């Protein structure tokens, strides 16, 4: 897959496919650094077979921004088939940009690429969660869409 988008924000954008394991691992390393969560993104990465299946799945989208051969931005999203109408929504699960590349349009370029993919896949909306206090993310998303204040709950499968 690894379809390249037009260069944007001084970087190249790539949609990852099953042949892009190296870029996928680099995206996970970026998330680990930026979010300071190595236990989540680095310690127990999926094996190659799982990663390839995920990258081939229609319900998962992974985009990376590269500059000089390094992954400097990444976006992971899920495509949700709706039950109440024949349409789709896309949820941005993670979006990160290397500190040295922030405020240069990389995150916006990744989201714009996702918008093009959303249109092609018949999605009617893209949504994302931002945490209180993450002012740069909130400003980015407010510039691209409208805000909806909701509560988020994590419910353990253990009960």
Rosetta blueprint (number, residue, H / E / L):
1 X L
2 X L
3 X E
4 X E
5 X L
6 X L
7 X L
8 X E
9 X L
10 X L
11 X E
12 X E
13 X E
14 X E
15 X E
16 X L
17 X L
18 X L
19 X L
20 X L
21 X H
22 X H
23 X H
24 X H
25 X H
26 X H
27 X H
28 X H
29 X H
30 X H
31 X H
32 X H
33 X H
34 X H
35 X H
36 X L
37 X L
38 X H
39 X H
40 X H
41 X H
42 X L
43 X L
44 X L
45 X L
46 X L
47 X L
48 X H
49 X H
50 X H
51 X H
52 X H
53 X H
54 X H
55 X H
56 X H
57 X L
58 X L
59 X L
60 X E
61 X E
62 X E
63 X E
64 X E
65 X E
66 X E
67 X E
68 X L
69 X L
70 X E
71 X E
72 X E
73 X E
74 X E
75 X E
76 X E
77 X E
78 X E
79 X E
80 X E
81 X E
82 X L
83 X L
84 X L
85 X L
86 X L
87 X L
88 X E
89 X E
90 X E
91 X E
92 X E
93 X E
94 X E
95 X E
96 X E
97 X E
98 X L
99 X H
100 X H
101 X H
102 X L
103 X L
104 X L
105 X L
106 X H
107 X H
108 X H
109 X H
110 X H
111 X H
112 X H
113 X H
114 X H
115 X H
116 X H
117 X H
118 X H
119 X H
120 X H
121 X L
122 X L
123 X E
124 X E
125 X E
126 X E
127 X E
128 X E
129 X L
130 X L
131 X L
132 X L
133 X L
134 X L
135 X H
136 X H
137 X H
138 X H
139 X H
140 X H
141 X H
142 X H
143 X H
144 X H
145 X L
146 X L
147 X L
148 X L
149 X L
150 X L
151 X L
152 X L
153 X L
154 X L
155 X L
156 X L
157 X L
158 X L
159 X L
